[in-house]
C-alpha cells in the first residue's frame, strides 16, 4: 500500500474521531428524571430517546468505518512486514 493510501486511512480515522467528539458534545447526557413525570417531562424523555437512537445509529456507522479502516491498516502493516 502506498504512503498516500496510508495517509488517507489515517485521515479517515481522524475524521471519524472528530465526528464522534462532535456528537458527544452536541448531545450531552440528559438530567436525571423527576419522580413525578409531567407532560413536559414525557416530551423531553421522548426527545431524549430520539437523540439516543440517533447517537446509536451514528455510533454504529462510525464503528463500521473504523473497522474498515483498521482492516486497511492491517493490510498495510502486513505488506510492510513482508
Residue pairs with C-beta under 8 A, 6 or more apart in sequence:
1 72
1 75
1 76
1 79
5 72
5 76
6 73
6 76
9 69
9 72
9 73
9 76
12 65
12 69
13 66
13 69
16 62
16 65
16 66
16 69
19 58
19 62
20 59
20 62
23 55
23 58
23 59
27 51
27 54
27 55
30 44
30 48
33 41
33 45
34 41
37 45
